Each structure stands twice: as structure tokens, then as C-alpha cells.
Amino acid sequence: MAQTTEEPKATAPPPRIGKQGDPCIMVIFGAAGDLTGRLLIPALYNLARAGLLSKEFAVLGVARAQLSDEEFRKRVYEDIKTYCGECVDSDVWDWFASRFFYLPGDFNDKGLYAKLKESLSKIDQEHSTHQNFFYYMAVAPKYFGPVVEQIAANGLMDQNDGHWRRVVIEKPFGHDLESAKALNQQLLKLADEKQIYRIDHYLGKETVQNIMAFRFANGIFEPVWNRRYIDHVQISVAETVGVEGRGGYFDQAGTLRDMVPNHIMQLISLTAMEPPISFDANAVRDEQAKILHAIRARPIRRWN
Ligand SMILES: NC(=O)c1ccc[n+]([C@@H]2O[C@H](COP(=O)([O-])OP(=O)(O)OC[C@H]3O[C@@H](n4cnc5c(N)ncnc54)[C@H](OP(=O)(O)O)[C@@H]3O)[C@@H](O)[C@H]2O)c1
């Protein structure tokens, strides 16, 4: 049989489930890092393929690496190729390539934020993004507060003219209760609660999202999902990716802190909570919180 040397084709786009987003610019602080390349870029690519990004959407990457727009786009292309596991859909790519921009600079340099304001205004005019901006903090936690402070000082959190401005913060949100409260207070001085999105990307994983449907909409499991029929629950977090270039991060943050207070607590609470009164975010959060309040830490039994 003749062998083909053709590249594999991109698979069919996923169905559009959900509402298309507003026109906006996504500013990624830390755009040359691991989180951006491995998770954010593939997520944006998949949203674009599913038709869920507004036609008036753009990305502005900010990081220390001295890259031009063109070099940044090449990295984005490589990230899609590497992490989406298929060849890049050329229509989506052409659209992406015209709306990805890059601003090099150091977060500690106050001059960076004046340049950011200029770049945002220019991209906004070119792409009609209605001055809606959101800032994604793909940066080390020590920068969360200082970067948002500078964004706000430059008027870039203001929502006076009918547009919105938001900030997205990945875990770790502080390294203990005190530091989490301090970060919260700092942010709330700079932005309204509704402008702050504290996120855990684990909640976007399909298996995690399926837990609720599996538990509450499944006539076989729902009646037996309780302590009378379940002896114990074991949660295994099986990672396919090793430490790779993230040794510095894990050494500083701690592996337990990286997984347990966020991802694993989410899994525990989704597995054990009572049915929420609706699937509204606050209703689900309230039921999850009840489980966390009910958990009692037991002393670890030592065998030696
Ligand atoms: N990676 C993950 O899977 C993951 C998952 C969940 C949460 N997170 C969180 O996401 C954040 C980022 O993690 P990461 O793994 O992406 O880290 P990373 O690979 O070290 O990337 C950090 C980024 O920040 C930039 N940067 C660092 N210091 C800077 C400065 N002073 N001025 C300007 N840019 C600076 C780096 O730019 P240069 O490269 O140009 O220096 C790089 O683009 C961390 O808070 C982490 O906890 C990561």
C-alpha cells in the first residue's frame, strides 16, 4: 500500500456550547512562561475553534523576554502544536496571528505600565475591543499585588465608561491564611470584588466538571452515593507531567501547597457535598464550603 507523507489534518472543531465572549483584550502577564504556553494558549485556541471568542478579541503578552510581536506569535504557534496534540487549524491560526501582540518589560519597572496603557489603547482602536480589558496573572505570586497596584495606578482598572476591567489570579492565592487575607485586602483596595476572579484551572477539567452530572443526574449512582453504601473515598491525582523546568517554583511553593488546598480540596468537596439548590456558582460554592467546614484533621499515625 502506498505510504502517505501528508501531515495529519486538524480534527473537526468542537461544537459551540455556551455563549460567545464579549469583545475584549486579554493581557497575559508572564506570557513567556510555562502556564501560558501549556495551558492558556491551548485553551484560547480551543475557544477560538469552538467559536466562543468574540470576533473583536486580542491578546497582549507581557514578560521580561525581549520578543517582537512576530517572535511571540511563533512561540504561540509552537505551543499550539506541542500542547494541542494536532496540527494547527490554518483558519484559526491566521485569525490568531493578526491579534497576538507582545510588550517586553520588567514588572518592577513603573514605566512598563505607561507603555501598557499606550499599547492597549492602540490595540483597542485597531480591534474594536470596546475598552474591555482583563489581566491574567501568569506570574509568580510575589507579583500579584504589585502588578495589580500598578495597573490600577495607571487607571487601567477603572470601569467608568461602560466597559469592564477584570483581573484573574491563579492559585496559589497566598501561602497560608494570613497571607491569603493580606492579598485579598490589597486587591480589594484596588478593585471591586466583582472585578476579581480567583481561579483554579482544575475546575475546568472535564472529569472534574463531570462529577456533578455524574452524582446528581445519574439515577444509578445518586441513590447510593452516601455513607451507608460507600466505605471510603480515595482521591488519586495522577500527573502525566513531571517537574520539568518548574523545580524553582516547587522548591519555593511546596508540592503539597501546590495541590492540596486548591485542587484536592475542590475534588473532596465536589465528591462529598449535598446537592446545591442550583448550579449557580454561589450555590455550589456554599455547599462546597459546608464540607470544608466539616472536615476534621486527624493526627498522623506514626509507625516507628
Ligand atoms: N505552570 C503551571 O502549570 C501552573 C499551574 C497553576 C498555576 N500556576 C501559577 O502560575 C504562575 C506562573 O507560573 P509559570 O509556571 O508559568 O511560571 P514561569 O514559567 O516561571 O513563568 C513566569 C513568567 O513571568 C515572567 N517574569 C518573571 N519575572 C518577571 C519580571 N520581573 N518582569 C517581567 N516578567 C517576569 C517570566 O518572563 P521571562 O521568561 O521573560 O523572564 C515568565 O514569562 C505561578 O504563580 C504559578 O503558581 C502555574
The ligand as a Gaussian input file, in Angstrom:
#p B3LYP/6-31G(d) Opt

LIG

0 1
 N        2.728000      26.167000      35.259000
 C        1.614000      25.661000      35.713000
 O        1.172000      24.572000      35.355000
 C        0.793000      26.442000      36.723000
 C       -0.436000      25.917000      37.116000
 C       -1.219000      26.661000      38.009000
 C       -0.774000      27.855000      38.486000
 N        0.444000      28.331000      38.101000
 C        0.849000      29.622000      38.637000
 O        1.041000      30.496000      37.541000
 C        2.104000      31.384000      37.832000
 C        3.130000      31.311000      36.718000
 O        3.691000      30.008000      36.679000
 P        4.635000      29.520000      35.496000
 O        4.853000      28.085000      35.742000
 O        4.107000      29.942000      34.182000
 O        5.989000      30.334000      35.813000
 P        7.220000      30.625000      34.821000
 O        7.327000      29.572000      33.776000
 O        8.375000      30.917000      35.688000
 O        6.784000      31.969000      34.067000
 C        6.817000      33.213000      34.677000
 C        6.675000      34.298000      33.646000
 O        6.790000      35.538000      34.341000
 C        7.789000      36.331000      33.682000
 N        8.501000      37.128000      34.683000
 C        9.066000      36.695000      35.830000
 N        9.569000      37.757000      36.484000
 C        9.321000      38.832000      35.737000
 C        9.581000      40.221000      35.891000
 N       10.199000      40.705000      36.958000
 N        9.181000      41.047000      34.924000
 C        8.556000      40.594000      33.821000
 N        8.270000      39.294000      33.608000
 C        8.645000      38.431000      34.563000
 C        8.687000      35.364000      33.003000
 O        9.211000      36.091000      31.937000
 P       10.627000      35.775000      31.278000
 O       10.575000      34.334000      30.917000
 O       10.618000      36.672000      30.110000
 O       11.634000      36.089000      32.327000
 C        7.707000      34.290000      32.547000
 O        7.088000      34.703000      31.357000
 C        2.640000      30.992000      39.201000
 O        2.015000      31.800000      40.175000
 C        2.175000      29.572000      39.359000
 O        1.957000      29.254000      40.684000
 C        1.230000      27.644000      37.238000

